Amino acid sequence: MPPLPSPVGHLWRGFAGLRVVADVHGDAAAFIHAIEGALAADMFIIQLGDLTDHGPDSPEVLRRMFALIDEGRGLFILGNHDHKLRRALTGAPVRGQPEGLHRTLSQLDAAPDGDVLKARAIEEIGRAPAWVHDGGRLFVHGGFHPGMLHSAPPPDAGERKAQGLMTRALYGQVTGRMRADGFPDRVHDWVDRIPADMIVVCGHDRRSTDGRPYVAEGAQGGRAIFVDCGAGKGGHLAWIDMPAWA
């Protein structure tokens, strides 16, 4: 079966390039820096999900992301923290860390435009793509599965319960075991399933040991670029710049 074309790839045609920004997690100052540099260079911004939680100013991160969407200069991929935030904002029972989701909700409650941001977050997260396949590259938050090359994500991914390919997209590859810190045990066997000449750009897992995005080579010749370097969690915000055309 031939790969499906990206339903959103046309958004960045005509731009000088792409700036792919990792998990922001409420680090508004760093996100603003990434945005300003991209706009100055006429680059379209793809943010890999997890806009909020942990950092000092999740409301400002949302304002900046929504402004990029309104201007036709950016989009964000659906991340697990975004998915959880929407569930909480719509009244669903969710568990959250005091420094994570609960911090974001408190910041939104205190923001003068908090109600507007909450309503917009429900809307935008509800329709954010769970992955974007663009020629020889695929952008996703958590992890890759070959099925993503032949299936478009549901248009209402953010409104749905994570099942099937969406589970891999949001959470990566889990073993079913829990780590000592209470988080799911994750593996990265999916890297070996990336086809030759394909690049998967993702966030979610902070794999870098030197502060730069981590590149993993797969058994079939494909590559994964893990961009998350710990923004909002004691690390810093990272991004990579790529050509606009795949």
matplotlib code that plots the C-alpha trace (Angstrom):
import matplotlib.pyplot as plt

x = [0.0, 1.5, 2.0, -0.7, 0.0, 0.1, -3.3, -1.5, 1.8, 0.5, 0.6, 4.3, 4.7, 6.3, 8.1, 11.9, 12.0, 10.6, 11.5, 10.6, 10.3, 10.3, 8.1, 7.7, 6.1, 5.3, 8.7, 7.3, 10.5, 12.3, 9.4, 9.2, 12.9, 12.4, 9.4, 11.1, 14.1, 11.9, 9.7, 12.8, 14.0, 10.5, 10.2, 7.0, 6.9, 5.9, 5.7, 5.9, 3.3, 3.2, 2.8, 1.9, 2.7, 5.7, 7.0, 6.4, 3.9, 1.8, -0.9, 1.7, 2.8, -0.8, -1.2, 1.9, 0.9, -2.7, -1.3, 0.9, -2.1, -4.1, -1.3, -0.9, 2.7, 2.6, 0.8, 1.3, 1.3, -1.0, 1.0, -0.1, 0.0, -2.2, -4.6, -4.8, -5.3, -8.3, -9.9, -9.5, -10.9, -14.0, -14.6, -13.3, -11.6, -7.8, -4.8, -2.2, 1.0, 1.0, 3.9, 2.3, -1.4, -2.5, 0.1, -1.2, -4.9, -3.9, -2.1, -5.1, -7.4, -5.2, -4.8, -7.0, -7.8, -7.9, -11.5, -10.7, -7.5, -9.4, -12.0, -9.5, -7.4, -10.4, -10.9, -7.4, -6.3, -9.4, -8.3, -4.5, -3.0, -1.6, 1.1, 2.1, 3.6, 5.4, 7.3, 10.4, 9.7, 7.1, 6.5, 4.9, 5.0, 5.6, 6.7, 6.4, 4.5, 4.6, 0.9, 1.3, 2.7, -0.5, -3.2, -4.1, -4.8, -8.4, -9.4, -10.7, -7.8, -7.6, -11.3, -10.9, -9.7, -6.1, -6.4, -4.4, -2.0, -2.9, -1.5, 1.9, 1.7, 1.0, 2.8, 5.5, 6.1, 5.3, 5.9, 3.0, 5.3, 5.7, 9.0, 10.0, 9.0, 5.5, 5.7, 5.2, 8.3, 9.0, 11.2, 12.3, 12.1, 10.0, 13.2, 14.2, 10.9, 11.5, 12.1, 15.3, 15.4, 12.7, 13.2, 10.9, 11.1, 9.6, 9.6, 8.2, 11.4, 14.4, 17.1, 19.9, 22.9, 24.7, 21.9, 21.5, 18.7, 19.5, 19.7, 19.1, 19.8, 17.4, 18.0, 16.3, 18.3, 15.8, 16.5, 14.7, 15.5, 14.5, 14.3, 13.1, 15.9, 13.8, 12.2, 10.2, 11.7, 15.2, 16.5, 16.2, 14.0, 15.6, 14.6, 15.9, 15.6, 14.7, 13.8, 10.2, 10.1, 10.6]
y = [0.0, 3.4, 6.0, 8.5, 12.2, 14.4, 16.1, 19.2, 19.3, 22.0, 24.4, 24.9, 25.0, 28.3, 28.7, 28.8, 25.8, 24.0, 24.5, 21.4, 22.2, 19.6, 19.3, 22.8, 21.9, 25.5, 27.0, 30.1, 32.1, 29.4, 28.8, 32.6, 32.4, 29.5, 31.2, 34.5, 32.9, 30.8, 33.8, 35.9, 33.1, 32.6, 29.0, 27.2, 25.8, 22.2, 21.7, 18.0, 18.1, 18.5, 22.2, 22.5, 21.2, 21.6, 24.9, 28.4, 29.8, 27.3, 30.0, 32.0, 28.9, 28.3, 32.0, 31.8, 28.5, 29.6, 32.8, 30.7, 28.7, 31.8, 33.3, 30.1, 29.8, 26.7, 23.6, 21.2, 17.5, 15.8, 14.8, 12.8, 15.9, 17.8, 14.9, 14.8, 18.6, 18.5, 15.6, 17.6, 20.8, 18.9, 17.5, 14.0, 12.4, 12.4, 11.9, 14.6, 15.5, 18.6, 20.0, 18.9, 19.1, 20.6, 23.4, 24.1, 24.2, 26.6, 28.9, 28.9, 29.7, 32.7, 34.0, 37.0, 35.2, 31.8, 31.0, 31.9, 29.8, 26.8, 27.0, 27.4, 24.5, 22.2, 23.1, 23.0, 19.8, 18.1, 18.5, 18.3, 15.6, 12.6, 12.3, 14.0, 12.0, 14.2, 12.3, 10.7, 12.0, 11.5, 13.8, 12.3, 12.9, 9.5, 6.7, 5.3, 2.3, 1.3, 1.6, 5.4, 5.4, 4.1, 5.5, 9.1, 10.0, 10.6, 14.2, 14.3, 12.5, 14.7, 14.0, 10.2, 7.6, 6.6, 3.2, 1.4, 3.6, 6.6, 4.8, 4.5, 8.1, 9.6, 7.2, 5.5, 1.7, 0.4, -3.0, -3.1, -2.9, 0.1, 1.6, 2.3, 5.9, 5.0, 5.7, 3.1, 1.2, 2.2, 0.6, 1.9, -1.3, 0.7, 2.4, -0.8, -0.8, 2.6, 2.0, 2.9, 6.6, 7.5, 9.9, 10.0, 13.1, 12.8, 14.1, 12.5, 10.6, 12.6, 10.4, 12.9, 12.8, 15.8, 18.4, 17.9, 16.0, 12.3, 10.4, 6.7, 4.5, 1.6, -1.9, -1.2, 2.0, 4.5, 7.1, 8.5, 12.0, 12.4, 16.2, 16.4, 17.8, 18.4, 21.8, 22.7, 19.7, 21.1, 20.8, 23.1, 23.4, 22.0, 22.2, 21.2, 23.0, 21.1, 21.9, 22.7, 20.1, 16.5]
z = [0.0, -0.9, 1.8, 2.4, 1.7, 4.8, 5.4, 6.7, 4.9, 2.6, 5.5, 5.3, 1.5, 0.6, 3.9, 4.0, 6.3, 9.3, 12.9, 14.9, 18.6, 21.4, 24.4, 25.9, 29.3, 30.2, 29.5, 27.9, 27.7, 25.8, 23.5, 22.7, 21.8, 19.5, 17.9, 17.3, 15.6, 13.4, 12.3, 11.6, 9.3, 7.7, 9.1, 9.9, 13.4, 14.2, 18.0, 19.0, 21.8, 25.6, 25.6, 29.2, 32.8, 35.0, 33.8, 35.1, 32.5, 30.6, 29.8, 27.8, 26.0, 24.9, 23.9, 21.7, 20.1, 19.3, 17.8, 15.5, 14.4, 13.8, 11.7, 9.7, 10.9, 13.1, 14.5, 17.4, 17.4, 20.0, 23.1, 26.1, 28.4, 25.9, 25.7, 29.5, 29.8, 27.5, 29.5, 32.7, 31.1, 29.9, 33.4, 33.0, 36.1, 35.5, 37.8, 37.7, 39.4, 41.6, 39.6, 36.3, 35.4, 38.7, 38.2, 34.7, 35.9, 38.7, 36.3, 34.0, 36.8, 37.8, 34.2, 33.3, 30.0, 31.6, 30.5, 26.9, 26.9, 28.4, 25.7, 23.0, 24.4, 24.3, 20.7, 19.4, 21.3, 20.1, 16.5, 16.8, 14.6, 16.4, 13.7, 10.5, 7.6, 5.1, 2.5, 4.0, 7.5, 10.2, 13.1, 16.2, 20.0, 21.5, 19.1, 15.6, 14.2, 10.5, 10.4, 10.6, 7.1, 5.6, 8.0, 8.6, 12.2, 13.1, 12.6, 16.2, 17.7, 20.8, 21.6, 21.5, 24.0, 23.0, 21.3, 18.6, 16.7, 18.9, 22.0, 20.3, 19.1, 22.5, 24.9, 22.9, 23.3, 26.7, 28.2, 30.6, 33.6, 36.0, 36.9, 40.5, 40.1, 39.2, 35.5, 32.7, 31.5, 27.9, 25.3, 21.8, 19.7, 17.3, 16.0, 14.3, 12.4, 10.7, 6.9, 5.2, 4.1, 6.7, 9.5, 12.6, 14.7, 18.1, 21.7, 24.9, 25.9, 27.1, 25.7, 25.2, 27.5, 26.1, 25.8, 22.0, 20.2, 20.2, 16.9, 16.9, 13.9, 13.2, 12.0, 8.6, 8.0, 9.2, 11.9, 14.9, 16.2, 19.9, 20.4, 24.0, 26.2, 29.4, 29.0, 32.1, 34.0, 34.8, 31.2, 28.3, 25.1, 22.0, 18.3, 14.9, 11.6, 8.5, 4.9, 4.2, 1.4, 2.4]

ax = plt.figure().add_subplot(projection="3d")
ax.plot(x, y, z, "-o")
ax.set_aspect("equal")
plt.show()
